[in-house]
Amino acid sequence: MKKIIKFAINQETEKIHEESFAIPHELETLYIEIKRSEECCYSCYMGFILLWDETGAIRLQKLLGYGEQKLAVGLDGMHTTIGGVPGKILAGNWKISLGIFEEYIKQNLEGKEATIEVVITDEISEITEPIGEHIWVEEGQVKISPQKYDWNKVYQREEKWYKGDFHTHTRLSDGKETVRHAMEKAKNMDMNFYVPTEHNLMHTGWCETDLCILPGIEITTDKGHFNLFGITEMPEKLLDIVKTNGTPKVDEYVEETIKEANQKGWIVSLNHPFLTIWKWLYEKTRIDDFQCVEIINDPTYQDATPSNEKAIQFLDALWKDGHKICGIGGSDSHNLIEERYAGADLPSIAGDPGTFVYCEELSPRSLMENVRKRHVCVTRFCRIEPEISINGRQYLPGDEITEKENAVLIYGAKIFDLKERPEVYLVKNGEKQKITAHSEEGYYYICEEVVMNLQEWNWVRLEVRKKDGIFLGYVNPVYCGYCDPECRTVEEIWAKMEDN
């Protein structure tokens, strides 16, 4: 069999194009080749392909990004392209959909028209980017199977700080790395866990690795991006978000998706909230509906430094108002390691920044639980091990101090892997105080006494920088007392930041 479908793309095009085709008899593998006109060369990730089977279930999702555009769906993970759902290819009416990312059309197509040709066939072709050895999803569904993905699988049994990255991309969306090469680089960066967060797409399996892989997704709109960690299926309103992107209606679907995430136990993280054209514009977002803020996003990107600094200020403003939100990092890495952004001395690479999570043992479930507890540090070029105690009782970042009377907090920390003495600050209730970092063989350390009024809302965190002010580390606050927040929405906290 062979079917050719052509899609014409321009700035006026619909967000979703759909065409049906017939499969006359059962196949072992269905092959799909994407051919793009010259106009697509500079906007190669402007859209994505969805394949629907005869029952109406999604069997393949893939952004038209980098790498081979020869896709496949077959009986197993080695005969199915990344983003696919392995299983039988039964006779009947199937459907191919082309979804459009309007923001990339506006940025790259510049009034031209592009053509995307989809060739669907049963003629055998090489499969260059298969899912791999481990299938996560149930047969015929983009839904993670608890029998195939073990949330309780223990990757390491040691109680310690584990390093990973909460914002990454591969060739399933607009990243340039294959999944396998991404795993090699992650090991080189001494990472223990990795969260793939593709644009409006989710991985359906993974290659063989000893890293803990936590399923995620980046919900992408023209008014902001947010990540969902620990997802178990495609968000119900995802295609509605794509269809209504750029219209007021999308706000409703974004709100419903955040609500769904909270109901299903997924973690919601606001991505790069102040980054130029990708900053967060959903002003009515309820602060209590997200658990994390990405305070450091790809520090090698051109506009990263001012937007990341503002994100740290945003998180401080949330804590001052009485909210307990976790600061995390994300490399948002898309590039090959030899590439550099304009003006950058270093590559954009997964693990820079590194987000460290303290776990009793490393498993997907433990990772999720400890992010919710805010047992998290974010660093560049170094590793920080905080040592926080009151009256001999140890606390982790994110913990509530439960002493009954006023007491002196002993805030200690060791800072490893730095050649030059850093500048270190304790930030108490938003007020920053510089403290001395002492040197020891192999590391620097601080040890300070902080008086905590346990009857009032108090919080304290650690910040580490180079002498020139470049960010090195952020340790989430410990806190005590209670404060009824005045601000309930992002819009209200922004206004409070401006007033101050």
N, C-alpha and C positions, 0 to 999 in steps of 0.2 A: 504494500500500500504506500501511497505518497500523496500528501496534501500540502499545498503552498498557500499561506495566508499572508496578506500584506496589510500593514498598518501605516497610515499617514499621520505624522506628528507635527503639530505647530502650536503656537501660543494660545490658539482658540480651541484646541482639541479637548475632548472629554477626558476625565481623569481615569476612566476605565473603558477599554475597548474589549469586546467579546466576540468570538467567532466559534461556531460549532463545527465538528467534523465527525465522521463515522469511522469506527474500527470494525471491520467486517468479521473478524474472527479473533479468538484468544491469541495473545502474543506473549512471548517470554520477556521481551524488552521493547520499549517504544523509544525512538530516538528523535530528538528535536535539535535542529540547527538554526541559530539566529544569524541573519545576515543584515548588516546595517549600511545605510547609504553614507556617503562621504560627510554629510552634514552632522552625522552622529559622532564623528571621531572626537570632537571636543566636548561632547556631552554624553559620554558613554554610559553614565549611570543615571540617566534621566528617568528610567522606568524599570519595571520588573515584570517578569512572566509568571503567570499562575496557570497550572494545568489542573483541570477538573475531570474526574472520571464519570462513568455512566450513572453512578449513584448521586453525583453532586458533591463528592468529597474532593478536597484539594490533595493532589498527588505530587505536586512539585511547585516550589517557589524559588525564584532566582532573580536577583537584580542584574540588569544588563551592564555589568561593570567590567572588571578586568579578567584576564585569563580566557580559557577556551569557551566559546559559545556553542559547544556541542554538548547537549544535555541528554539525559536518559533516565527512564524509570524502568526498573526490572524487579526480579524476584528477591534480590538481597542487596546488602549495602555496597557490595563491590560492583554491582551492575546498576546502581542508582546514583545520580549526581547529588552533591551536597544540596540540602534543602528538599530532597525528594522523600516520598513515602514508598518504601518497597512493597511489593505484593503483586498479585495477578493483574494482568492487563486484559480485561474482559471485553468482549464485543459489545457494541452499543454506541450511543451518541456521547462523545466527549466534548470538552470545551477548552479553548485556550483564551486567557485574558492577558491584556497588557495594561499594567497600572502605571500611571504617570506621576512623577514627583514634580509638581509645578514649580517649586523653587529653583530646580536645576534647569528647567526649560527657560525660565526668565533670565537666569544668569548666563546661559551658554548658547541657546539656539538663536537668539538675536533676530527674531522675525522670520527666520528661514523655515522651510519645511523639510523634515527628515522622513525617511522611509525605513521601516523595520520589516523584514521578510522572515517569516517563520516556516521552516520546512519540517514537516512531520512525516516520519517514515518508519518502516520496520527493517530497513536495510542496515546491516551490522556496521557499527562505527566504533572507534576507540573511545573509551570513557576515561578521560584524563583526571577528573577530580571526583572520584567516588566518595560517598559518605564515609566509608571506612568499616572497621571491624565491629563497631558497637552501634546498634540501632536503638534509639530511645523511644520511638513512637509505636503506638498500636497499629496493627495492620489496617491500611486504608484510611488512617486519620492523622492529622497533624496535632496529636495529643500524646503527651508523654505517658508511657505505660509504667506503672510502679513495679511491674515484673521485669521490665527491661532497663529501667534506670533506677538504681538503688540509692535512695536519698540517705540511707544510713551506712553506706559503704565507707569504711575507715581507710584513708590513704596513709595517714601517719598517726601513731598513738601517743606521741610526745605532747605534753602540755607546754605550749610556747606561742610566740608570735609567728604567724604564717604570712608570707608575702604573696600578693597577687595583684590582679588588675581588674577593675570593675567596668571598663569601657574599652572594647576592642572590636576590630573589624577584620574579616577575611574576604575572600572572593565570593562568598555567598551574597554579600552586598557590594560596597564600593572599596573594600580593602584590596591591596595588591598581593597579599601573601596567601599561599595555600594554607589549609588547616595544618598540614604536616609540618611545613616550614615554620609556621607560627609557634608550634610546640617546641621546635628546636630552639628558636630565639627565646622563648619563655624559660627554658631550662638554662640557657646561657645567662639570663637575668636573675637566676636563683629564685624563680617563682615557684610557689607551691600550689596555687590555684589560679584559674583563668575563667573569666566570664565573657563569652561571646555575645555581643549586643549589636546585631545587624539591623539595618534600617527597615523597620516594618516587616521583618522576616525572622524566622527562628530555625535554628539547626535541628535536624531530626535524628542526629547521631554524631559520632565522633570517631576519630582514628585512635589507635592504640597509644596510650600515654599513661605515665604515672602521676600526672597532675590531676588535681580535683577540678573537674569542669562543671560549672554551675550554669544551667540554661538561663539565658536572658534574651532581651529584645530591646531595641531602641525605637520608641514611637516617635516618628519624624513628621513634623508639620511645619508650615511656614511661620508659625507663631511660637515655636519652641520645640525642644526635644526632651524626652524623659525616658529613663531606663526602667525596666522591670526586671528584677532578679528573682530567680527561683520559680520561673513560670512553668506551668504544667500543660499549657495549650495555647493556641493562638487566641489573642484577645477577641472577644465577640464582636466588637465594633471596629475592628481594624480596617476592614475594607470600606466601611462608612467614613472613617477618618480620611482615607485616601480619596474617596469620591468627593468629599465636601471640603477638602483642603483649600484654603484661600477664600472661604465663605464663612459668614457668621455661624452657620450650622455646625461647623467642626468643633466649636467650643463645647457643645452639648455632648458630642461623642467622646471628646477627650475627658470630660468630667465623668462620663459613664465608665470609661476604661480605667480611670484611677479608682473609681468606686469598686469596679470588678476586682482589681488587683488587691485592694484591701480586704474584700470579702473572701478571696481565695488564698490569702496568706502570702501573696507576693510582696516584695519590697519595692517601693516607689522612690526613685531618685531623680531630682531635677538636675539636668545636665547643663554645663557651661551657662549659667543663668544670665551672664552679662557679656557674652561673646558676640560682639558686632551683629552680623545679620542673623545669628542663630540664638540670640538672647531670648529669655523667657518673657512672653507677652500676654500670658493668660493671667490677667491681674486678679481675677476672682478666685483663683486657686486657694482652697482652704489649706492653711498651714498644717493642720492635724492630719491631712490626707497623704502627706509624704513623710518618709522616714529618714531620707538622706539628701544632702546637697553636695554636688560635685564642686569642691572648692578649688581643686587644682586639675585643670584639663589641659592636656598636651602642652607642656611648658615651652616647647620649641616652636610653636605656631606664632605667626607674626604679631597677632593682637592678644597673645595669651597673658602677658604679665599684668596689664591694668585690669583685665576682666577677672583674672584669678584673685588679685588683691581685693577687688570689690566683692567677690564671692565670699572671701574670708570675713570681710566686714558685715556682709549679709548674715552669715551664720552667727557672728557675735551679736548682731541685733536681735536675732531670733532667741538666743540664750538670755540676753538681757530682758527680753519681754516675757520670759518664763517657759519658752518652748524647749523641748529636749530633742534636738535633731542631730543626726550623726554627719560629720564631715568626712567625705571620702575623696579619693583621687581616681582619675581615669586617664590613661594615655591617649585614648581616642585615636590610636595609631592606625593609619591607613597605608603608609608608604613602605617601600623596600628600604633596607637598612642603609644602602649607599646614597639614598636621597636626602636632601636637606630643604627645608622651607627657606624662602628668601631671608637672608640675614642670619640664619641659624648656624651655630657652630657644631651642633649635635643632631643626630637623626631623631625622628619621632619613632619611638620604639616601645612596644608593650613592656610594662614594668617601670616606666618613667613617666609619672611618679609611681612609686610602689605604695600600695595600701596594705598595711599589716593588720591582721585580725588575731586577737588572742583567743585560742581555742584549747580546750582540754584535750581534744584530739581533732584531726582534720577529716571532716566528712561534709557533704553538701548540707545536711541538716544542721550540724554544729556551726558551720560557717554562717548560715542564715540567722541562727539564734544569737550568735555573738555580734553580728552587725546590728541586729535589733537592740542589743544591750549597749551598743556604741563602744565596744571594746576595740577601738580602732585608732591607729596612727597613720599619717600620710607623710611620705618622705621622698626626697631626691638625694641621690649620691650617698646616703647614709642609712643607718638603722638606729632606731631609738628604743630603748627599753626603760619605760618609766617604773619607778619604785615608790609608790604612794602609800602612806600609812597614817593612822591616828591611833595613839595608845597601843601600838604594836599590831593593830589590825590592818591587813593589807587591802588595798583597793585598786581596781583597774579603771582606766579611762572609761567614762560613761556611767560609773557606779554612783549610787546615792549614798552619801555618808549617813550612817544611821546612829551615830553616837547621840546620847541624850543631853549632854551638856557641852557648852563651848569648849573647844579643844584646839590644840595646835596641830595643823596638818604638816607632816614631814613630806615634802615633795622632792624626791630624788629621781634622777634619770642618768642612764649611760648612753653616750652617743658614739657609735662606732663608724669606722671607715672614712674618717675625715683626716686630711693632712694638715689643715690649718684650723686654729682655734675658732669656733663659731661664736656668733653673738646669740645669746639665749635670753628669752623673755618669759616671765610668768604673767599671764593675763587673768586678772581677778575681776569679775563682774564688768568686763570690758575695759578695765584700766591696765595698761601695759607697763611692766616694771622690768628693767634690764637687770640681769643677775650674772654672776661670774661663773664661767665654765672652767673647771680645773682639769689639768691634764694628768692622765695615768697611762701606763704603758698599754698601748693598743686602743685607747678610747679617751674621751673627755667625759666629765661627769659634773652634775650639779646636785646640791642638797640644800634646800631652803625650808625655813619654817614659815607657815602661812596661818595666821589666826583666822579661824572660820567661826562666824556667828551662826550657830546651828539653829537658831530660832527664826532666822530670816533666809530669804532666797540668796544663796551664795554659790558661785561656781568659779573654778579656776582651771586653766589649761596651760599647756607649754607650747612655745613657738621657737623655732631655731632657724637662723639665717646666716648667710655669709656676711662678711664685713661690708660688702657693697650693697647689702639688703636683699640679695637673691634668696628666694625661699629654699629652705632645706627640710623643714619638718613641722608638722602640726600634730599635737596630741589632743584628742577630744577631752572635754572637761569632766571633772568630777564635780558633784554638786550636793547641796543640802537645802532643806527648807522647801517652801512652796511659794509660787507666784502665780496668781491668776492672770493669764495673758490678756493684754488689752487688744492686741491685734489678732484677728481671726483669718485674714486673707493676706496674700502676697502684696496686694496693692496697699494695704494698711501698714505693713512693715516697711515698705519702700518710703511711704510718706514720713514715717517716724525716723528713718535714716536721714532723710533730707532735712528734717527739723533739727536733728542733732549735728 
